[in-house]
């Protein structure tokens, strides 16, 4: 993940050439033996779209996806585009998660002091 975070930061600074070795390190590690060079990417391929997809592949099941999509500001759009099961149900307010009721109840002043996020 650290390599991908660093590569993302470089891409966002328009330094794709510097991001490529970091991405290729991750991709070579994941390659079938003898197929490492087939997994390498070029500078032209090092884009934010590529990073979004690479993080999806590399970190599958590690519970990072919601945080990544929220951080990138495209959670609702990508769910609507790529998740046919969730698309009809996702709303704009889903970029914030609900605050557990127990947390609100334990706060001095309750909901008046610590209100629930809009939509929940």
C-alpha positions, 0 to 999 in steps of 0.5 A, spaced: 500 500 500 505 504 501 508 504 494 501 505 491 500 511 496 507 514 494 505 513 486 498 516 487 502 522 490 507 523 485 501 522 479 497 528 483 504 532 482 504 530 475 510 526 476 508 520 473 515 518 471 517 517 478 511 513 480 512 508 475 518 504 478 513 504 485 507 501 481 512 496 477 515 494 484 508 492 486 506 489 479 512 485 479 511 482 486 504 480 484 506 477 477 507 469 475 514 467 476 517 469 469 512 474 467 514 480 471 516 484 465 509 483 462 506 486 468 510 493 468 507 499 466 509 505 462 509 512 464 503 514 459 499 508 463 501 511 470 494 515 471 489 516 477 484 512 473 490 506 473 492 508 480 484 507 482 484 500 479 491 498 481 489 499 488 482 496 487 486 489 485 492 490 490 487 491 496 481 487 494 478 485 501 482 489 505 476 494 507 480 500 503 475 501 497 470 506 501 475 510 504 479 511 497 473 512 493 470 518 498 477 521 498 478 521 491 471 524 491 468 519 486 464 514 491 457 515 488 459 516 481 463 509 481 458 505 485 453 508 480 457 506 474 460 499 476 456 496 481 449 494 478 446 491 485 448 498 489 447 503 484 439 504 485 440 505 492 446 509 493 445 516 495 449 523 495 449 523 503 453 516 503 459 519 502 459 520 510 457 514 514 452 514 520 454 516 527 453 510 531 447 511 536 450 509 542 456 515 540 450 520 540 447 517 546 453 518 550 455 525 548 453 530 553 447 534 550 445 528 546 443 529 539 443 536 540 450 537 541 452 531 537 447 530 531 447 524 526 450 525 519 444 528 514 440 522 511 441 517 516 
